[in-house]
């Protein structure tokens, strides 16, 4: 009897996991490292977009594992690339609550430590997090969340956690 109840509990907890796929990405206002305001998804309409969010120090470490592979795959222009992607790519460290005051220092540090060609793809959010956690199903603050949007701003794919080649392949399959 105990095994049966455990199985039912496991199945029902899996059924409760929700996905933001099919929803419009909620409005998010952030700043580039050069203090230019970017409004997501409004400023990305007309192109596929990849947005990666992290709202804790631990998640930001995993977010950084995506920087170079995503940039190299989708943005970098090389002689070998015959079919270049035309998309928007943003990495978004989120500073919320008492950590909002640390955003300016973090931006300065990123300007000093992050590859120059990746810097234009980093935007910094300061503000409340609960709305985004609920709308985007970002329940685990220890993970970064990666969203692929269609040309209208609708979420067509999402994943979370550190970079893996399998996740990158799934993202590439969704790009229009």
N, C-alpha and C positions, 0 to 999 in steps of 0.2 A: 504494500500500500504506500509506503513512504517513497519508493522509486516512482510510482505513478504520479504522485503529487509534485515531486521535484520536476518531472518531465513537463507537466502542465504549466508549472510556474515558469520554466525556461521558455517554453513556446509562447506564453502570453507576454513575457517581457520582450521578446524579439518583435512581437506584433506591435508593441508600443513605440518602437523606434520610428520616428518620422523623417521624411526627407524634404528638403526645400526645393527639390527638382520640380520644375513646372511653375514656380512662383517668380514674380518679378523681384529682382534684387532691390532691397530697400535703399532709399536715398541715403547717401553717406558723403559727408563733406570732410575733406582732408587737405593737407598741405604737402607740397613737394619739399625736398630738402632746401630748395631755394625760395620757400615761402609762397609759392604760387598755389592758389586754391584749385582743387579738383573736385568736381561733383560727380559721384558715381550713382547710378549708371548714366546720368544725363550726358556727361561729356564723352561717353564711349559709344553712343548710338551710331549705328551704321557699320560697326565692326564687331567681330567676335572679341570677347574680352576674358582675360583670366585675372581673377582677384584672389589674392591670398591674404588671409587675416590671422593675426595672432594677438591675444590679449593677456599674455603673461610672459615673464622672462623665460620660463621653460619652453613655452610654445614658440617664442621668438627664436630660440636656438634652433629648433627644428625648421622654422620658416627659412632660416638662412641656408639650410641644406638644399632649398629649391632655387636660390638665386642664380647660381651659375648654370645648372642644367636647363632651367627654363629660359634664361637669356640666350644661351647657346642654341637651344632648339628653335625658339620662336622669334628671336629678335636679331641676333648677330647675322651680319651679312658677310658671306664668304664666297670665294670663287666657286666652291663646290656646290653651292645652293642654287639649283635651277628654279625650284618652286618655293620662293620665299613666302613666309606667312605675313599676312597683313592684319595684325591684331593689336589690341591694347593689352598691356601686361602691367599689373600693379601688385606690389608687396606692401602690405599695410600693417605696421606695428600699431597697436591700439593702446593709448594711454588713458586710463580711466580712474575716476576717484582721486585719491591722494597722489597717484602717479602722474596725473596730468601736468603737474609742475616740472616733472623730469623730462618732458618731451623736448624742450629746447636744447637741453644738454645732450640728449640722445641723438637729436638731429645733427648737432655739431660732431659728435663722435662718429656717426655714420658717414659724414662727409670726409672724415679722415681715414676711415678703415674700410669702407666698401669700395669695390672697383668702380672707377669713374664712369664706365659705360653702363653700369647697372643702376647708378644713383638716380637717373631720371625716372626710373620705374618704382622707386620707393616713395610712398606718400604716408604721412603720419596723421593719425586720427586722435583727437582729444575730445573726450565727452563721455556720456553715459553708455553703458554696455548692455544693460538688460534687454533693451529693445532688439538689438542685433542678435543677442544670444537666443532669444525666443524666436524671432522671425527666421533666422538662418540655422536653427537647430545646432547651435554651438555649445554643447553641454559640458565639454571637457576642456577646462582652461589650460591644460597641459599640452594641448595639440594646436597646431595651426590648421586652418580650414581653407581649402582651395575650391573656388567656384569658377565654372566655365559658363559664360553668358552668351546668348545668341546676339544677333545684331540689334535686337530690340531691348535687351537688358533682362531677358528671362533666363533663369538658371536652368541649364540643360544637363549639368553634371556637377557633382561635388565629391570631394574626398577629404581626408584629414590625416595628420601625422607627418612624419619626416618623409623626405623624398625616397621613392623607389622607382626603378625602371618600369615596373608593371603599372604603377600609378601614372607615370608619364605617358606610357603607351595608351592608357585609357583616355587621358586628357587629349592627346593628339587625335584619337579617333573621333572625338566630339567636336573638334574645331571645324567650322564651316569653311 
